Amino acid sequence: FETVSMQTILFTYGQAFLSAVISVIVGMGLALSFFTNKVVQRNKLIVLCEITFFVPSILVVLAMVGVWGPRGWIGQYLGGQRLFGMFGILIAHTFLNFSLVLHQ
């Protein structure tokens, strides 16, 4: 076994911390928005946000690449941002985890 470098450990814990913080911010923002504004289709929007619980993870990944990838809807306009690095990890984790906060 190879030893793990300190840089790898810091990257792993750093991205996990940032992912959790961003997911809580997005989830709380949506929860407060749904609570304070009487959205007509609120229950349907909450179920739509929880779609990551019901579909296989590979479909979520393919959807993320389709939207945020180099030829995706948003990825075309990001230019320098790369999906397969810290930015991509944060986007994917936020998408997968914000509904946990929203549901609570």
C-alpha positions in Angstrom: 0.0 0.0 0.0 1.1 3.5 -0.8 1.0 6.2 1.8 -1.5 9.0 1.3 -0.1 12.4 0.9 -1.2 15.2 3.2 -2.3 17.1 0.1 -4.8 14.3 -0.7 -6.1 14.2 2.8 -6.6 18.0 2.9 -8.3 18.0 -0.5 -10.7 15.2 0.6 -11.7 16.8 3.9 -11.8 20.3 2.3 -14.2 19.2 -0.5 -16.3 17.3 2.0 -16.6 20.3 4.3 -17.4 22.7 1.4 -19.9 20.3 -0.1 -21.8 20.0 3.2 -21.8 23.8 3.8 -23.0 24.5 0.2 -25.7 21.8 0.4 -27.0 23.2 3.7 -27.1 26.7 2.3 -29.0 25.7 -0.8 -31.3 23.3 1.0 -32.1 25.9 3.7 -32.6 28.6 1.1 -35.1 26.5 -0.7 -36.8 25.3 2.5 -37.3 28.9 3.7 -38.5 29.9 0.2 -41.1 27.1 0.2 -42.1 27.9 3.7 -42.5 31.7 3.4 -44.0 31.7 -0.1 -47.2 29.9 -0.7 -46.1 28.2 -3.8 -49.1 26.5 -5.5 -47.3 23.4 -6.6 -45.0 23.2 -3.5 -45.4 19.5 -2.9 -44.6 18.7 -6.5 -41.5 20.9 -6.4 -40.3 19.1 -3.3 -40.7 15.7 -4.9 -38.9 17.0 -8.0 -36.0 18.1 -5.8 -35.9 14.6 -4.2 -35.5 12.9 -7.6 -32.0 11.9 -6.8 -33.4 9.4 -4.2 -35.4 7.6 -6.9 -33.1 7.4 -10.0 -29.9 5.4 -10.2 -26.7 7.4 -9.5 -25.4 6.9 -13.0 -28.4 8.8 -14.4 -27.7 11.6 -12.1 -24.0 11.7 -13.2 -25.0 11.6 -16.9 -27.5 14.5 -16.3 -24.8 16.5 -14.5 -22.4 16.0 -17.4 -25.1 16.9 -19.8 -25.8 20.2 -18.1 -22.4 21.2 -16.6 -20.1 19.4 -19.1 -18.1 21.2 -21.8 -21.1 20.9 -24.3 -23.8 21.1 -21.7 -26.4 23.9 -21.3 -24.4 25.7 -18.6 -21.0 24.3 -19.3 -20.7 26.1 -22.6 -20.7 29.4 -20.9 -18.4 28.6 -18.0 -15.2 28.6 -20.1 -12.4 28.0 -17.6 -14.3 25.9 -15.1 -13.7 22.2 -15.3 -16.4 19.7 -14.4 -13.9 17.0 -13.4 -12.2 18.8 -10.4 -13.2 20.6 -7.2 -15.9 22.6 -9.0 -17.6 19.4 -10.4 -17.4 17.7 -7.0 -19.1 20.6 -5.3 -21.8 20.8 -7.9 -22.5 17.1 -7.8 -22.5 16.8 -4.0 -24.7 19.8 -3.7 -27.2 18.4 -6.2 -27.2 15.0 -4.5 -27.4 16.4 -0.9 -29.5 19.6 -0.8 -32.7 17.6 -0.9 -31.7 16.0 2.4 -31.7 19.4 4.1 -34.9 20.4 2.2 -36.7 17.3 3.3 -35.9 17.9 7.0 
